[in-house]
C-alpha cells in the first residue's frame, strides 16, 4: 500500500527553533539557523526511514481564518513569532522545494484543515496516511489507515493510532473534539466550559461518549456545580467544539502525481546549504542530489510573494464577523 506523509510546517519549525533555544545554531553571519537545520533533519529522517510515496508540507498562511470569523478571540493570546524564527520561514520553504517536498496552503484555512482534507482523500483512495504533528487537534483524524507521528525529542517520535487515543483520552478519535469542547484549548484560545479541565472532560466523555449525549442526559450529572456550569455555558461548549473541529472537505487543486516524493535537486540544495552554512545539507546534495533535468518539474509551492509569511501575521484571509461570542474568564475546575 502506498503511503502519504503530511507534515505540519509551523509545528515543526517552532519545535526545531525551541529545541536549540538554549544554544541557538548560528552561521558566520550570526543568523539563527536552528529551525532550518532541525526542519531539514526531520524531513530527511522521514524520507530515509519511512520512504513515503507521497508527501506534503501543510502551511498556515497569514491573516484571519474562518475560525476568527466565528470567534474573534481565536488565538488572540499568542505572542508574536520571534523575529529570528520568522527570518527562517522563507528559507524553510526554499529548502522544501530543493528536497522535493510540496508546500500547500489554502487561504482562510489552517494547516490542520489541509492535513485533515489530505488524510480523508488519501484514505478514500486506499493510501496509508501519516500526519507528522504534535497538535492534539489532529487526533480526531486518526482512524483506519490514518495515524499520527508525534515528535517527542530531536530523534524520538511516537506513533499514535486509534487505540492509543482511546487509552489516553477515554474516547475514540471521533470524539476528541468533544473533549476539547469541554476543557478548551489554551494554545488556540478555545474557551471550553469555564471550570472544566482535562480530567473532568475525559471523565464526562468516557461516561457519555459525546457532547450531544452529555447535554441530552444532563440530568444524570450528579455534581450540582458541574451541572450548573454545563447548563450555563452550553452555547460556549458547542462553539468550542466547532472551533476545535478540523475540516476535511477543502478543495485542494492537486492530483496525487503532484504530491509524489520528489527528487533532491542537487544544485538548488548546494546553493542553499552554502548560503546558510549547513554542511549536512551540502553533503546530502552531493551524495543524493540529482541534476535539474533528472529531477523534473518543481514540487508545488506557495507564490513567491507569500513566502516567509505565516499565521499570527497580518495578511489576507477571511473577512472578520462582528459581534461573535467571546471567551469567558476561567473558573476553578469542578
N, C-alpha and C positions, 0 to 999 in steps of 0.2 A: 504494500500500500504506500502510495506517495505521501509525503509529509509537508505540511505548511508550518513555518515558524513566523510568528508575528511579534515584533519587538516594540516595547514601549519606549519611544525615543527620549522623552523628557525624564521618565523614571530612571532610565539607565544613565543619562547624563548627570542627573543630580547624585545618583548613587556613586558614580565614579569620582565626581568632584569632591564629595564629602569623605570618601574613603581615604583621600590623601590630605584632608584639611589640616592635619597637624604638621605635615611636611609636604606642602604642595610641590608638584613637579614643575620646574621652571626651565625654559631653554636659555640660550645665551643672551637673548633679548629681554630676559626676565618676564616672559609671557607664561602664564599658567597653562599647562598642557595636561593637567590631571584628568579632566573629563574626556579629552581626545584620546589619551593613552588608554584609560580604563574602558571606554566605549570600544575602541579597536580590539582590545583583548577579548571582550565579551563576544563580539561579532565573530572573531576568528575561532574562539573556543567552540561556539555553536557550529560554525562551518566545518571545522575539522572533526569534531567528536560526534555531531548529530547528522551531518551530511543532508541538510534539507533539500528537498526537490524544489520547493517554492519558499520564498520568504519576503517579508516586507517590514519596513520601519514606519510605525504609525506615529504621526506628529500632531501635537497640539498647536494649532495656529494662533495668531494674535487676535485680540478683540473678543467681544462677548459671544456667548453661545446661547442655544435655546434654553439652557438651564438658568442663565442670567435673566432671560426674559420672564421665566416663571418665578424666579426668586432673586431679586436684585442683589441680595447679600451673599449669593453663592460665591465661595472662595474669597470673600471680601477681606478676610483676616490675614491672608497670605502676605508675607513680606516680599518686597521686590526681589527678583532673581539677582544674585550677586553679579556685579559688573564683569568680574574675571571669568564667570561661567557663561554669561551672555556672549562674551567675545569668542567662546569656543563653539557656539551653536552652528554658525555658518561653516567653520571647518569640519564639524562632525557630518554635516550634510554632504560636503565635498568628499569626505572620506567614504561615506556610504556609497556614493556613486563609483568611486575608484574600486571598492570591494564588491561591486555588482549587487548592491542591496537597494531595492526600490524604496523610495520615500513617498508616503501617501498622507495627504491632508485633505479634509473636506471642510470648507468654510462654514462657520457656525456650529461645528461639531467638535467633539473632543476625540483624542486618540482612543479612548475607551470604546467609543461608538464605532470607530473604524475597525478596531480589533474584533469587536463582537460581530460586526457585519461580515468580516472576512471569515471568522470562525464558523458562522452559520452557513455561509455559502460553501465553504470547503467541506463541512460535514455532509451537507446535502449532496455534494458531488463525489463523495466517497474518499476524501482525503483525511488523514490523521492530522490533528491540529495541536500545536503547542503555542501557548501565549507566554511570552517571556516578560514578566512583570511582577512587581511586589504589591500592586494595588489590589486591596481586598474586594473592591467593586467587581473585579473580573472573575471572582469565584463563582458568580451567578451564571457564567457562561459554560462552566465545566459540565461535562456530560459524556455521553457515549462518543468516543473518538476525540474528545477535547480535554486537554489537561493544561495546567498552568505550571510553568517552571519559574520558581521564585528564587531570585538571587539572595543568598544569605551572607556571603563574605566575598572576598576578591576571587576565590576559586570554587566555593561551595554553592550548590544550588539544591533546592528541594522540589521534588515532583509532587504535584497535588492533583489527585483525581477526586471523583465524587465521594468515594468512601472516606478520604481524608477530610473533605469538607464536612461531612456528617459527624465525623469523630470530634472535630473541634467546635463546631457551631450548633450541633444538635438538630440541624435541619439539612435537607438536601440543597444543592446549589440553587435550585429554582426559588428558594425562599430566603437566600442571603439578603436580598433587597428588603424583605420584611424585617429581618433583624436590624438592618441599618435604619429602617424607618422608625424603629423604636429608640435605638440607642444614639442615633445620629452619627455623623462622621466629622470629627473636628478638623481633619485635614482639608475637607471641602466646604466646611462651614454649613453642613446639612444639620438642621436643628434637632430633629428627632423629637421625642416626648421629653420635656424637661423633667429631670429627676430619675429617668430610666437609663441605666448604664448597661454595659455589655452583659453582665451576669444575669440581670433581670430580663433583658431582651431574649437571651438564649433560653432561659427557663420558660418564658411565655411561648416562644416559638416551638420549643420541644413539646410543650403540652398541647398547644392549639394548632400548630402547623403552618398557619399563615395569618397575615394581618386581618384579612377578611373574616376568617373564622373567629379570631380573637374578638373582634368587635360584634360579631353576631352572637357570641356567647359571653359577653362582657359581665353578665351577672354571676358567672362562675368564678370570677376573680375575687378572692376572699379578703385580700388586704384592702381595707377601706381607702387608705391614702393613695395606693397604686391605682385602684379602680377610679378614683376621682380624677387623678391626673390623666389617665387614659380617656376618660369621658370629656374632660375639659379641652384636651389637645388632639381630639380626633382629626380635625382638619389638618393640623400640622403633621400628624403621623402620615396621612395619605400623601400630602405634599412631599414629605421627606422621601417616601417610597418612590414617588415619581422622579425626584432628583437623583436618587440612587440607582434607578433602573437604566441600564445601558441599552442603547438602541442597536438593533441588529438588522435594520431594514434600509440602510443607506443605499443610494445609487452610486456605486463605485464604477467608474468608467475604465475598468481594467479586465483583460482576459487573463486566464492562467498563464498563458505564454509570456505576458508582461512581467509576471512575478517569479519567473524561474530564477534560481540561484545563479547569478551571472558570473562571468569570468573576472578575475582580478586583473585590472588594467595596469600593466607594468609601468608605463611612462607616467601616467597620472599619479600613481601611488608613489613612485620615486620622487616626483616633484613635490608632492605633498609632504612626504616624510622628511625631505631635506629642508623644506620651508619651516616645519615645526620641530625639526631636530629630534625625530623619534627613530632611533636606529632599528628597533624591532620591526617597524613598518618598512624601512628601507631594505632590510634583509628579506622580508616577506615578498616585496616587489621583485627582487632579483631571483628568488628561488621559486616562486609560484606564479608570478605575473606573466601575462601574455601580451603580445602586440595589439595595437588597435584593430587591425584587420581581423585577427583571430577572435578578439573579444566581441566583435559585432556591435549591435545597437546599444546605446547607453540605457541603463536602467531608468525607469520613471523617476522624476524628481520634482520638487517644488519649483515654481518660477523663480528666476534669479532675484527678483525684487522682494520675494518673501524670505529668502534665506537669511538666517540669523535672527528671525523673529520667533516668538513662542508665546505660550499662554502667560497671562498676567501682564502682557504688554498691550498698549493701545493698538488698535487696528480695526479693520472692517470685519464685523461678524454678523450678528443679527440685531435688529432694532430692539432696544430695550423697552419693555412694557412699563407702565407706571402703575403705582398703587397695588403692587402684588404683596402677598404676605411677607412679613419679615420675621426673623427668629426672635425667640424669647429668652430671657435670662435663665441660665441653668439653675436648677434646684437640687438639693441633696437627693441622692438615689434612694428610691423607695425600697 
